């Protein structure tokens, strides 16, 4: 048992050096070998002289045919522990299941000791387990389960979801309540408060009541959880529907783009990820979704890439007016980054202001012509 505990400390999850792993393997192999040889003594009826190597007892001092020899349940537990320790070293992910099997196997004699059930703690003709041995093996089995890290079956114990919380909440109840009720029933029988039949009835009724309560609380929790999730999904659906309606009906162009950078980190292009129906009318670009801007307009000015690249890298939104000569249009644009600092996606809301810009230019030209005529005319003019 000491070797098994040492091996468990050496082989638990985490970084393992060569010497540490080798020492753990040797200890685990020794545990496995001792368990197998001692069990063969029981099965084959031979005495290999292993039982009294460390301590000598005269035959007859303890019940059984062989002093110092562990019983079959204990040896089976030791074999499973040894196999689990070897599995820890080779990372085969069987160790937690072997550890769980050890815990269940040793739970039987422990219950036998707690309730004085001799049949639970002794095999006929073979030496019974002692409660320290059973308790130590259960501790080693628990250690195998815990030492396996995030492997199942214990992973549910550490989960932060509703399943993990539910498991942690009810595990002590499911384990401890039957044990405590059994002790109380035995105590009542010992004090003469009721007989065995009444005690059994009380125990059964209590367990039924407790498990019904567990089932009711569990289903209530799951129902509340499902209701909350259903409400959240409905709110998300409504939000997406409102977004989709706005996306499809606004007269402004809208798109999301992903910037493309060269090896020097300069923005050189962008790809259209999503466009709204007004996009084509606002830009004149057909089937743009999924394509690069350079594919659609090879002569598109570099300052557009620089502005959008700066928005993607800094996360600072931009609002500006600029000319896209390759498209023959002027635009008023609002741009913002989509996602976190590592994102290179930008959302654009834009409007074609070419008509306004041309009208402003025409007005400017008319004013310039009038000013020239006013200043250079031969005929006197006054306002």
C-alpha positions as CSV (number, residue, x, y, z in Angstrom):
1,X,0.0,0.0,0.0
2,X,2.9,2.4,0.7
3,X,4.5,1.5,-2.6
4,X,1.1,2.2,-4.3
5,X,0.8,5.6,-2.6
6,X,4.4,6.4,-3.6
7,X,3.8,5.4,-7.3
8,X,0.6,7.5,-7.3
9,X,2.5,10.6,-6.2
10,X,5.2,10.0,-8.8
11,X,2.8,9.3,-11.7
12,X,0.0,11.8,-11.1
13,X,-0.9,14.2,-13.9
14,X,1.7,16.8,-14.6
15,X,5.2,17.0,-16.0
16,X,7.2,13.8,-15.4
17,X,10.9,13.6,-15.7
18,X,12.6,10.4,-16.8
19,X,13.8,9.3,-13.4
20,X,10.5,10.2,-11.8
21,X,8.6,8.2,-14.4
22,X,11.0,5.2,-14.1
23,X,10.7,5.2,-10.3
24,X,6.9,5.3,-10.6
25,X,6.8,2.5,-13.1
26,X,9.0,0.3,-10.8
27,X,6.8,0.9,-7.8
28,X,3.6,0.3,-9.8
29,X,5.1,-2.9,-11.3
30,X,6.0,-4.1,-7.8
31,X,2.5,-3.4,-6.6
32,X,1.0,-5.3,-9.5
33,X,3.4,-8.2,-9.1
34,X,2.8,-8.6,-5.3
35,X,-1.0,-8.5,-5.9
36,X,-0.8,-11.1,-8.6
37,X,1.5,-13.5,-6.7
38,X,-0.4,-13.3,-3.5
39,X,-3.7,-13.9,-5.3
40,X,-2.2,-16.9,-6.9
41,X,-1.4,-18.3,-3.5
42,X,-5.1,-18.1,-2.7
43,X,-6.2,-19.6,-6.0
44,X,-3.6,-22.3,-6.2
45,X,-3.4,-23.2,-2.5
46,X,0.4,-22.6,-2.4
47,X,2.6,-20.6,0.0
48,X,5.3,-18.7,-1.6
49,X,6.6,-17.3,1.7
50,X,5.8,-13.7,0.8
51,X,3.2,-13.1,3.6
52,X,5.7,-12.9,6.4
53,X,8.7,-11.3,4.8
54,X,8.3,-8.1,6.7
55,X,6.6,-9.3,9.9
56,X,6.2,-12.8,11.3
57,X,3.1,-14.1,13.1
58,X,2.5,-17.4,14.6
59,X,-0.3,-19.3,12.8
60,X,-3.6,-19.1,14.6
61,X,-3.2,-15.5,15.8
62,X,-5.6,-14.2,13.2
63,X,-8.6,-15.8,11.5
64,X,-7.7,-17.6,8.3
65,X,-5.2,-20.1,7.0
66,X,-2.3,-17.8,6.3
67,X,-1.1,-15.1,8.7
68,X,-0.4,-11.7,7.2
69,X,-2.0,-12.6,3.9
70,X,-4.7,-10.1,2.6
71,X,-8.1,-11.4,1.6
72,X,-9.3,-11.8,-2.0
73,X,-11.3,-8.6,-2.1
74,X,-8.2,-6.6,-0.9
75,X,-5.9,-8.4,-3.4
76,X,-8.3,-7.7,-6.3
77,X,-8.3,-4.1,-5.2
78,X,-4.5,-4.1,-5.1
79,X,-4.4,-5.6,-8.6
80,X,-6.7,-2.9,-10.0
81,X,-4.6,-0.2,-8.3
82,X,-1.4,-1.6,-9.8
83,X,-3.0,-1.8,-13.2
84,X,-4.3,1.8,-12.8
85,X,-0.8,3.0,-11.8
86,X,0.8,1.4,-14.9
87,X,-1.9,3.0,-17.0
88,X,-1.1,6.4,-15.5
89,X,2.5,6.0,-16.6
90,X,1.5,5.1,-20.2
91,X,-1.4,7.6,-20.4
92,X,-4.0,5.0,-21.7
93,X,-6.9,6.7,-19.9
94,X,-8.1,3.6,-18.2
95,X,-6.8,4.5,-14.8
96,X,-9.9,6.5,-13.6
97,X,-12.2,3.5,-14.4
98,X,-9.9,1.1,-12.6
99,X,-9.9,3.5,-9.6
100,X,-13.7,3.7,-9.7
101,X,-13.8,-0.1,-9.7
102,X,-11.5,-0.2,-6.7
103,X,-13.8,2.2,-4.8
104,X,-16.9,0.2,-5.5
105,X,-15.1,-3.1,-4.6
106,X,-13.8,-1.8,-1.3
107,X,-17.2,-0.1,-0.5
108,X,-18.6,-3.6,0.2
109,X,-16.4,-4.6,3.1
110,X,-16.6,-1.0,4.5
111,X,-20.4,-1.3,4.6
112,X,-19.9,-4.7,6.2
113,X,-17.8,-3.2,9.0
114,X,-20.2,-0.3,9.5
115,X,-23.3,-2.5,9.8
116,X,-21.6,-5.7,11.2
117,X,-22.5,-7.7,8.1
118,X,-19.9,-10.5,8.2
119,X,-20.9,-11.8,4.7
120,X,-19.8,-8.4,3.2
121,X,-16.4,-8.5,4.7
122,X,-15.3,-12.2,4.6
123,X,-15.1,-14.9,1.9
124,X,-15.6,-18.4,3.3
125,X,-12.2,-20.0,3.9
126,X,-10.3,-16.9,3.0
127,X,-9.0,-14.2,5.4
128,X,-11.3,-11.3,5.7
129,X,-10.4,-7.7,4.8
130,X,-9.5,-5.4,7.7
131,X,-11.2,-2.0,7.6
132,X,-7.9,-0.1,7.5
133,X,-6.9,-2.1,4.3
134,X,-10.3,-1.5,2.7
135,X,-10.1,2.2,3.6
136,X,-6.6,2.6,2.3
137,X,-7.5,0.9,-1.0
138,X,-10.5,3.1,-1.4
139,X,-8.3,6.1,-0.9
140,X,-5.9,4.8,-3.5
141,X,-8.8,4.2,-5.9
142,X,-10.0,7.8,-5.3
143,X,-6.4,9.0,-6.0
144,X,-6.4,7.2,-9.3
145,X,-9.6,8.9,-10.3
146,X,-8.4,12.3,-9.3
147,X,-4.9,11.9,-10.6
148,X,-6.2,11.3,-14.2
149,X,-6.8,15.0,-14.7
150,X,-9.8,15.8,-16.9
151,X,-10.4,12.2,-18.0
152,X,-13.8,10.7,-17.5
153,X,-15.6,9.7,-15.3
154,X,-14.5,12.3,-12.7
155,X,-14.5,15.2,-15.2
156,X,-18.2,15.8,-14.5
157,X,-17.3,16.6,-10.9
158,X,-15.3,19.7,-12.1
159,X,-17.5,20.9,-14.9
160,X,-18.9,24.4,-14.5
161,X,-22.1,23.7,-16.5
162,X,-25.4,22.7,-15.0
163,X,-24.5,19.0,-15.1
164,X,-21.4,19.5,-13.0
165,X,-23.3,21.7,-10.5
166,X,-26.1,19.2,-10.2
167,X,-23.6,16.3,-9.7
168,X,-21.7,18.2,-7.0
169,X,-24.9,19.2,-5.2
170,X,-26.4,15.7,-5.0
171,X,-23.4,13.4,-4.7
172,X,-23.0,13.9,-0.9
173,X,-26.8,13.3,-0.5
174,X,-26.8,10.1,-2.6
175,X,-23.7,8.6,-0.8
176,X,-24.2,9.8,2.8
177,X,-27.9,9.6,3.4
178,X,-28.3,5.9,2.8
179,X,-25.3,5.2,5.1
180,X,-26.7,7.5,7.9
181,X,-30.2,6.0,7.5
182,X,-28.7,2.5,7.8
183,X,-26.9,3.4,11.0
184,X,-30.1,5.0,12.5
185,X,-32.2,1.9,11.7
186,X,-29.6,-0.4,13.3
187,X,-29.5,1.9,16.3
188,X,-33.3,1.8,16.6
189,X,-33.3,-2.0,16.4
190,X,-30.5,-2.2,19.0
191,X,-32.4,0.1,21.4
192,X,-35.5,-2.0,20.9
193,X,-37.6,0.7,19.3
194,X,-38.7,-1.5,16.5
195,X,-37.9,-4.9,15.0
196,X,-36.0,-5.8,11.8
197,X,-39.1,-5.8,9.6
198,X,-40.2,-2.3,10.7
199,X,-36.6,-1.1,10.4
200,X,-36.4,-2.4,6.8
201,X,-39.7,-0.7,6.0
202,X,-38.6,2.6,7.5
203,X,-35.3,2.4,5.5
204,X,-37.1,1.7,2.3
205,X,-39.7,4.4,2.8
206,X,-37.0,6.9,3.7
207,X,-34.9,6.1,0.6
208,X,-38.0,6.3,-1.6
209,X,-38.8,9.7,-0.2
210,X,-35.3,11.0,-0.5
211,X,-34.8,9.8,-4.1
212,X,-38.2,11.3,-5.1
213,X,-37.0,14.6,-3.6
214,X,-33.7,14.3,-5.5
215,X,-35.6,13.5,-8.7
216,X,-38.0,16.4,-8.2
217,X,-35.3,18.9,-7.4
218,X,-33.3,17.7,-10.4
219,X,-36.2,18.0,-12.8
220,X,-37.1,21.4,-11.5
221,X,-33.6,22.6,-12.0
222,X,-33.5,21.2,-15.5
223,X,-36.9,22.7,-16.3
224,X,-35.8,26.1,-15.1
225,X,-32.6,25.8,-17.0
226,X,-34.5,24.8,-20.2
227,X,-37.0,27.6,-19.8
228,X,-34.1,30.2,-19.4
229,X,-32.4,28.8,-22.5
230,X,-35.6,28.8,-24.5
231,X,-36.3,32.4,-23.5
232,X,-32.7,33.4,-24.4
233,X,-33.1,31.6,-27.8
234,X,-36.3,33.4,-28.5
235,X,-34.7,36.8,-27.6
236,X,-31.8,36.0,-29.9
237,X,-34.2,35.0,-32.7
238,X,-36.1,38.2,-32.3
239,X,-32.9,40.2,-32.3
240,X,-31.6,38.4,-35.4
241,X,-35.0,39.0,-37.1
242,X,-34.8,42.8,-36.3
243,X,-31.3,42.9,-37.5
244,X,-32.2,41.0,-40.7
245,X,-35.1,43.4,-41.4
246,X,-32.9,46.4,-40.9
247,X,-30.1,44.8,-42.9
248,X,-32.4,44.2,-45.9
249,X,-34.5,47.4,-45.9
250,X,-32.0,50.2,-45.3
251,X,-31.2,52.3,-48.3
252,X,-27.6,52.8,-47.3
253,X,-25.1,50.2,-48.4
254,X,-23.8,47.9,-45.7
255,X,-21.0,45.2,-45.8
256,X,-18.5,43.5,-43.7
257,X,-15.0,43.1,-45.0
258,X,-11.8,41.3,-44.0
259,X,-8.6,43.1,-44.6
260,X,-5.7,41.4,-46.4
261,X,-2.1,42.5,-45.3
262,X,1.1,41.9,-47.1
263,X,4.3,40.4,-45.5
264,X,5.3,43.9,-44.3
265,X,2.0,44.3,-42.5
266,X,0.5,46.8,-45.0
267,X,-3.2,46.6,-45.9
268,X,-3.3,45.8,-49.7
269,X,-6.8,44.4,-50.2
270,X,-10.0,43.3,-48.6
271,X,-12.6,40.6,-49.1
272,X,-16.4,41.2,-48.9
273,X,-17.9,38.8,-46.4
274,X,-21.5,40.0,-46.2
275,X,-23.4,42.6,-48.2
276,X,-27.0,43.9,-48.1
277,X,-29.4,44.3,-51.0
278,X,-28.6,48.1,-51.3
279,X,-24.9,47.3,-51.8
280,X,-25.3,46.7,-55.5
281,X,-27.2,49.9,-56.1
282,X,-24.7,51.9,-54.0
283,X,-21.6,50.5,-55.6
284,X,-22.5,49.0,-59.0
285,X,-20.5,45.9,-58.1
286,X,-22.1,42.6,-59.0
287,X,-21.7,39.3,-57.1
288,X,-19.2,40.9,-54.7
289,X,-19.7,38.6,-51.7
290,X,-16.6,36.4,-51.2
291,X,-14.5,38.3,-53.7
292,X,-11.5,40.7,-53.2
293,X,-11.9,44.3,-54.0
294,X,-8.9,44.1,-56.4
295,X,-10.8,41.5,-58.4
296,X,-13.7,43.8,-58.8
297,X,-11.9,47.1,-59.2
298,X,-8.1,46.5,-59.9
299,X,-7.4,50.3,-59.8
300,X,-9.2,51.0,-56.5
301,X,-7.2,53.7,-54.7
302,X,-4.8,52.6,-51.9
303,X,-6.1,55.2,-49.4
304,X,-9.3,53.1,-49.0
305,X,-7.2,50.1,-47.8
306,X,-5.1,52.3,-45.5
307,X,-8.2,53.8,-43.8
308,X,-9.8,50.4,-43.3
309,X,-6.5,48.8,-42.2
310,X,-6.1,51.5,-39.6
311,X,-9.6,50.8,-38.3
312,X,-8.9,47.1,-38.1
313,X,-5.6,47.4,-36.3
314,X,-6.5,50.2,-33.8
315,X,-10.2,49.5,-33.3
316,X,-10.9,53.2,-33.6
317,X,-14.0,53.9,-35.8
318,X,-13.8,56.3,-38.7
319,X,-16.3,58.6,-40.5
320,X,-15.2,60.3,-43.7
321,X,-16.1,61.3,-47.2
322,X,-13.8,60.3,-50.1
323,X,-13.8,59.6,-53.8
324,X,-13.6,56.2,-55.4
325,X,-12.3,57.1,-58.8
326,X,-12.3,53.4,-59.9
327,X,-16.0,53.3,-59.3
328,X,-16.7,56.8,-60.5
329,X,-18.4,57.7,-57.2
330,X,-18.1,59.7,-54.0
331,X,-19.0,58.0,-50.7
332,X,-19.8,59.0,-47.1
333,X,-18.5,56.1,-45.0
334,X,-18.8,55.0,-41.3
335,X,-16.4,52.2,-40.5
336,X,-15.8,50.2,-37.3
337,X,-14.0,47.0,-36.3
338,X,-15.9,43.8,-35.8
339,X,-14.5,41.5,-33.1
340,X,-11.6,41.8,-30.7
341,X,-8.0,43.1,-31.1
342,X,-7.0,40.1,-33.2
343,X,-9.9,40.6,-35.7
344,X,-9.2,42.0,-39.1
345,X,-12.9,42.4,-40.0
346,X,-14.5,45.8,-40.5
347,X,-18.2,46.8,-40.9
348,X,-19.0,49.6,-43.4
349,X,-22.1,51.7,-43.6
350,X,-21.9,53.9,-46.7
351,X,-24.0,56.2,-48.9
352,X,-23.3,57.3,-52.5
353,X,-23.0,61.1,-52.4
354,X,-21.9,61.6,-56.0
355,X,-24.9,63.7,-56.9
356,X,-24.4,66.0,-54.0
357,X,-20.6,66.3,-54.7
358,X,-21.3,67.1,-58.4
359,X,-23.9,69.7,-57.4
360,X,-21.5,71.3,-55.0
361,X,-18.8,71.3,-57.7
362,X,-21.2,72.9,-60.2
363,X,-22.2,75.5,-57.7
364,X,-18.5,76.2,-57.1
365,X,-17.8,76.5,-60.8
366,X,-20.8,78.9,-61.3
367,X,-19.5,81.1,-58.4
368,X,-16.1,81.1,-59.9
369,X,-17.4,82.2,-63.3
370,X,-19.5,84.9,-61.8
371,X,-16.6,86.2,-59.7
372,X,-14.4,86.3,-62.8
373,X,-17.0,88.1,-64.9
374,X,-17.6,90.5,-62.0
375,X,-14.0,91.4,-61.5
376,X,-12.9,91.6,-65.2
377,X,-16.1,92.9,-66.9
378,X,-15.8,96.3,-68.9
379,X,-19.3,97.3,-67.9
380,X,-19.7,98.8,-64.4
381,X,-21.6,96.5,-62.1
382,X,-22.8,97.0,-58.6
383,X,-24.9,95.0,-56.0
